[in-house]
Amino acid sequence: MNKLTAEVARRHHCDLKSFQDNPKIGLSLKEELYLQALEIALPILEQQERGDGWIKWGGGLDPADQYDIIAYRIIPEQPTNQNGEQ
């Protein structure tokens, strides 16, 4: 199985958007779901590609209430000992 990269995701996203915008072609349900998955995955793939850990916030469901969000990053949970120390 090939690994999905940001470059491949961008290309597929662009292709599917052009089909979606063309009333003569349109998208199947499977393609529509794939497009939605690419829209979720693409910022994370781009984050990995840049290696900086930050993802530009494009709006939507707020990941942190009561704050103005411009970017975020996913921090893996760190194991701690019984005293709560890392």
N, C-alpha and C positions, 0 to 999 in steps of 0.2 A: 504494500500500500504506500502511495506517495504522500509525503508530508505536505499539508497545505501551507503555502507561504503567503506573505502579504502581497507579493507581486501577482501570484496566481489568483488570489482572492479579489484583488482590484480588477484584474482582467475579466474574471467571471461576473463580478458585480456590474461592471460597465456593460458587458454583453447583455446580461439579463435586464438591466434598466432600459437599454435601447429596444429590446423586444417588448418589454412591458409598456413602453411609451408609444409603440406602433400598434394602432388598432387592428391592422390586418394580421398581425402575428400574435400578440398577447403572450401570456404565460400559462402553463398548466399549473395545477395546484402544487405538484411536486416542485416545479421551478419557482413558484411563488414562495414556498417554504424555504427552499435553498437560498433564495435572495434574502429573506429575513434572517436566516442563520449567518450569511455572509456579513450583513450589516451589524450583527452582534460581534462576530469574530474579528472583523477587519481592524478595529482599533487595538485589540489585544495583539494581533499579529504585527501591526505596525510598531507597537510598544516593544515587542520582542526584537524586531528588526533594528530599532534605534538603540536598544539596550539601556535606555535611561529610566525605565520603570514608570514613567508618567503617561497617562492617556488623556488626550484633550476631551473635555466634557462638552458634548453637543446638545445637552438638554434632555428632558424626559424625567423619569422618576428620579427624584433627588436621593443620592446615596447617603447623604449626611444632612439631617434636618437642620434648619435655621442658619445655614451658612451659604455664602455665594460660592459656588463651585465653578472653577475654570479648568481644572484637571484633577485626576486622581490616579492612584496606583494601587495595585493589589499586593498586599504584604502577606506572605505565607505565615501561618501560625507557627510560632517558635515553641519548641518543647520547654517546659519549665520543671524545676525540681519541686519538692514538697513545700518549700518556703516561698514559692512563686518567683524564684530567680531563674534566669536563663543560663 
